[in-house]
């Protein structure tokens, strides 16, 4: 996209971009859809029209990306179709639908979700939902996915773009192709700066804890990036051998660790696991919220579990207890709507050195009991 210089009018932008926009290849097939919905505009797709397209697209995406910082705090979002002379019927059909904010449907349909789309969304609280639809009201079910709607170039969430799973996935796939020294530098930098991809995770935890406490869990299969495993851990997986000598098939996997909301609900609601152990649960929750930071912290220990084959992150809680986080390696989380092969947070536990005796250390600081 071409951003408008601060304080510069559209006429200035039109003038400065005219040469670039004169390229015939700029008139892609996507613009034919725009002409269909806006027949009163110049059919020859003149410079003024193309500049207006860029200007309006940047304006709408920037505005809606900014609104997301506030809207994500609401439990529900209401889709609002904005009336135009020739509305897209598929957008019009979504008008007034109220869908859970964390439903993955918004990852592809949060507006704008098409060229010159003017749709917007409103944040809806629990009280507002009841006032609108009755005391026992439930949100709408997200419409089924259509791979052709929105079009491929608009199938993303402008508010989440910098923090998206897709961006973290791409980084993870590319970083393992780098030479070892560069790979280590890139992973260390991503963790130390706490890149935007991981900033949603603490809120992910907080929402799950709050909803379970209220007796209204709303797991929808949403996923979020959690952290990148340290370079030395990745190297041992790729080599196929632990420090303790346990050998296994080398795993050249992405270093990205992710979580689904359903995995978190499962861990938090683990039957009798936390019965009478509220203090332990609260201590673990505090640690889990900081997983993006702890992943590369010098005090964090890493292990392998042989059966099931899992990576295990461990943090010391006190003199005798550890928080452990089993992570499924290079698998598919069937609790998530997004079926991709990653390293998935499986659950979290409180253990002692004795109960961790079956784990194989990836760190020479650990002495088996």
Long-range contacts (C-beta under 8 A, 24 or more apart in sequence): 1-54, 1-57, 1-58, 1-61, 2-54, 2-58, 3-58, 4-55, 4-58, 4-59, 10-51, 10-52, 10-55, 13-51, 13-54, 13-55, 14-47, 14-48, 14-51, 14-52, 17-51, 17-54, 18-47, 18-51, 21-47, 21-50, 21-51, 21-54, 22-47, 26-50, 30-115, 30-151, 30-153, 31-115, 33-114, 33-115, 33-151, 34-115, 34-116, 36-86, 37-84, 37-86, 37-87, 37-88, 37-116, 38-85, 38-86, 38-116, 39-86, 40-85, 53-115, 53-116, 56-116, 57-112, 57-115, 57-116, 60-111, 60-112, 60-117, 60-118, 61-112, 61-158, 64-110, 64-111, 64-112, 64-120, 64-158, 64-159, 65-158, 65-159, 65-161, 67-120, 67-121, 67-159, 68-110, 68-157, 68-158, 68-159, 68-160, 69-159, 70-123, 71-101, 71-121, 71-123, 71-159, 72-101, 72-159, 72-203, 73-123, 74-101, 74-123, 74-124, 74-125, 75-100, 75-101, 75-124, 75-125, 75-126, 75-129, 75-218, 76-100, 76-101, 76-123, 76-124, 76-125, 76-129, 76-139, 77-101, 77-106, 77-110, 77-121, 77-122, 77-123, 77-124, 78-121, 78-122, 78-123, 78-124, 79-109, 79-111, 79-119, 79-121, 80-119, 80-120, 80-121, 80-122, 81-119, 82-118, 82-119, 82-120, 84-118, 88-114, 88-117, 90-149, 91-117, 91-119, 94-119, 94-143, 97-140, 97-143, 98-124, 98-129, 98-132, 98-133, 98-139, 98-140, 99-139, 99-140, 99-141, 99-142, 100-139, 100-218, 100-220, 102-207, 102-218, 102-220, 102-222, 102-261, 103-142, 103-220, 103-222, 104-142, 104-220, 104-221, 104-222, 104-223, 104-337, 104-338, 105-142, 105-143, 105-145, 106-157, 107-156, 107-157, 107-160, 107-164, 108-145, 108-150, 108-155, 108-156, 108-157, 109-150, 110-157, 110-158, 110-159, 110-160, 112-154, 112-158, 113-150, 113-154, 113-155, 114-150, 114-151, 114-154, 115-154, 117-154, 160-200, 162-196, 162-197, 163-196, 163-197, 163-198, 163-199, 163-200, 163-225, 164-197, 165-223, 165-224, 165-225, 165-258, 165-338, 165-340, 167-197, 168-197, 168-198, 168-225, 168-256, 168-258, 169-254, 169-256, 169-340, 169-342, 171-197, 171-256, 172-228, 172-254, 172-255, 172-256, 173-254, 175-228, 175-255, 176-234, 176-252, 176-253, 176-254, 176-255, 180-231, 180-235, 183-231, 183-234, 184-231, 187-228, 187-230, 187-231, 187-234, 187-255, 187-296, 188-231, 188-296, 190-228, 191-227, 191-228, 191-230, 191-292, 191-295, 191-296, 192-296, 194-292, 194-293, 197-225, 198-225, 198-226, 198-227, 198-292, 199-292, 200-224, 200-225, 201-225, 201-226, 201-259, 201-289, 201-291, 201-292, 202-289, 202-290, 204-259, 204-261, 204-264, 205-264, 205-285, 205-288, 205-289, 206-289, 207-261, 208-261, 208-264, 208-265, 208-268, 209-268, 209-285, 212-265, 212-268, 212-269, 217-265, 217-269, 219-260, 219-261, 219-262, 219-264, 219-265, 219-335, 220-261, 220-337, 221-260, 221-261, 221-262, 221-335, 221-336, 221-337, 221-338, 222-260, 222-261, 222-336, 222-337, 223-258, 223-259, 223-260, 223-261, 223-333, 223-336, 223-337, 223-338, 224-258, 224-259, 225-256, 225-257, 225-258, 226-257, 226-258, 226-259, 226-291, 226-292, 226-295, 226-345, 227-257, 227-291, 227-292, 227-294, 227-295, 227-296, 228-255, 228-256, 228-257, 228-295, 228-296, 229-255, 229-257, 229-295, 229-302, 229-311, 229-343, 230-295, 230-296, 230-302, 231-255, 232-362, 233-302, 233-311, 233-362, 236-362, 237-311, 237-329, 242-304, 242-360, 242-361, 242-362, 243-360, 243-361, 243-362, 243-363, 243-364, 244-360, 244-361, 244-368, 246-304, 246-306, 246-360, 248-304, 248-309, 251-329, 251-330, 253-329, 253-330, 253-343, 254-330, 254-342, 254-343, 255-343, 256-342, 256-343, 257-291, 257-295, 257-327, 257-342, 257-343, 257-344, 257-345, 258-333, 258-342, 258-343, 258-344, 258-345, 259-344, 259-345, 260-333, 260-335, 260-336, 260-344, 262-335, 262-336, 263-333, 263-335, 263-336, 263-344, 263-345, 263-346, 263-347, 264-345, 266-335, 266-347, 267-346, 267-347, 267-348, 270-347, 273-349, 277-350, 280-317, 280-321, 280-350, 283-317, 283-323, 283-350, 284-317, 284-323, 284-348, 284-350, 287-315, 287-317, 287-323, 288-323, 288-325, 288-348, 291-325, 291-345, 301-361, 301-363, 301-365, 301-366, 302-361, 302-362, 302-363, 303-356, 303-359, 303-360, 303-361, 303-362, 303-363, 303-366, 304-359, 304-360, 304-362, 305-358, 305-359, 305-360, 306-358, 306-360, 310-346, 311-343, 312-359, 314-351, 314-356, 317-350, 320-352, 320-353, 321-350, 321-351, 321-352, 322-350, 322-351, 322-352, 322-353, 322-356, 323-348, 323-349, 323-350, 323-351, 324-348, 324-349, 324-350, 324-351, 324-356, 325-349
